[in-house]
Amino acid sequence: MTKQEFVSEVARRSGLSNRDAGKAVDAFLECVTDTLKGRGEVAFTGFGKFSTANRAARMGVNPRNPSQKVQIPAATVPKFSAGSTLKTAVKSGGSSY
């Protein structure tokens, strides 16, 4: 599903116009992004939690030259942990939202 398809589905389910649903989706994404930039987390009970994780520095292999080793620096990366309700809905193939 693309972002535009998602916005259209939010508009259909909420009764909002596509423009208002697009603004709501953009605001949601900005809020999550800004919170993660500040090393915070966003949790939705039953759905899941957006957070950040620290990835340690490590040695890697250059895919174009497998004999060449490269140092991959440490990084902070986004992470999503699915909640129990979302996991159950996906396993059963149904929708509980």
C-alpha positions in Angstrom: 0.0 0.0 0.0 1.4 3.4 -1.0 1.1 6.5 1.1 -1.6 7.9 -1.2 -3.6 4.6 -1.0 -3.3 4.8 2.8 -4.5 8.4 2.8 -7.5 7.4 0.7 -8.3 4.5 3.0 -8.1 6.7 6.1 -10.4 9.3 4.3 -12.9 6.5 3.5 -13.0 5.0 7.0 -13.0 8.3 8.9 -15.3 10.3 6.6 -12.7 13.0 6.2 -11.8 14.5 2.8 -8.7 13.2 1.1 -7.0 16.6 1.8 -7.8 16.4 5.6 -6.8 12.8 5.8 -3.5 13.6 4.1 -2.9 16.4 6.6 -3.7 14.0 9.5 -1.3 11.3 8.1 1.4 13.8 7.5 1.0 15.2 11.1 1.2 11.6 12.5 4.4 10.8 10.6 5.9 14.1 11.6 5.1 13.5 15.3 6.6 10.0 15.2 9.7 11.2 13.3 10.3 14.1 15.7 9.8 11.9 18.8 12.3 9.3 17.4 14.8 12.1 16.6 14.7 13.0 20.3 15.4 9.4 21.2 11.8 9.0 22.6 9.3 6.3 21.8 5.7 6.3 20.6 3.5 3.4 21.9 0.0 2.4 20.9 -1.5 -0.2 23.3 -2.2 -3.4 21.3 -0.8 -2.0 18.1 2.9 -1.6 18.8 5.8 0.7 19.8 8.1 2.9 17.7 11.5 3.4 19.3 15.2 3.7 18.5 18.0 1.2 19.0 21.7 1.7 19.0 23.6 -0.5 16.5 27.2 -1.2 17.5 30.1 -0.7 15.1 31.0 -3.8 13.3 33.1 -5.2 10.4 31.4 -5.8 7.1 32.3 -7.1 3.7 32.4 -5.0 0.5 29.8 -6.7 -1.8 31.8 -5.7 -4.9 35.0 -7.0 -3.5 34.3 -9.8 -0.9 38.0 -10.0 0.2 37.9 -6.3 1.3 36.7 -5.8 4.9 35.1 -2.4 5.8 34.3 -0.9 9.2 30.6 0.0 9.6 30.2 2.8 12.1 27.8 2.7 15.1 24.4 4.1 14.3 21.0 4.9 15.9 18.2 3.2 13.9 14.4 3.2 14.1 12.7 0.1 15.5 9.1 -1.1 15.6 7.8 -3.7 18.0 4.4 -5.1 17.1 1.8 -5.3 19.9 -0.2 -8.4 20.8 -3.5 -7.3 19.2 -1.7 -6.6 15.9 0.2 -9.9 16.0 -3.1 -11.8 16.6 -4.9 -10.0 13.8 -2.0 -10.7 11.3 -1.8 -14.4 12.4 -5.6 -14.9 12.0 -5.8 -13.0 8.7 -8.5 -10.8 10.1 -8.8 -7.3 11.2 -9.4 -6.3 14.8 -9.1 -2.6 14.3 
